[in-house]
């Protein structure tokens, strides 16, 4: 079995972050759990958003967690992949729109 930098077993240890800073860890988890409750968006919709963001942030732990969470909430494979494509489109657009800065700088220097 090959080892990777990310150990999938570490996801189960996430709750342990309170050990070294109980007050801040507890505040984080209170906030985190509140965010994912039904509100203007359903918990299902929030799970799908979290899955897309997990990919743009390249967090393997989050990808694992929200793939599983999504399946448990009835999110289809097609919906998951479409959400990943939405994230990819926004990420690539954000990179490309910064090309305007380069163009402005080059035009200013090129004179």
Secondary structure, 3 states (H helix, E strand, C coil): CCCCCCCHHHHHHHHHHHHCCHHHHHHHHHHHHHHCCCCCCCHHHHHHHHHHHHHHCCCHHHHHHHHHHHHHCCCCHHHHHHHHHHHHHHHHHHHHHCHHHHHHHHHHHHC
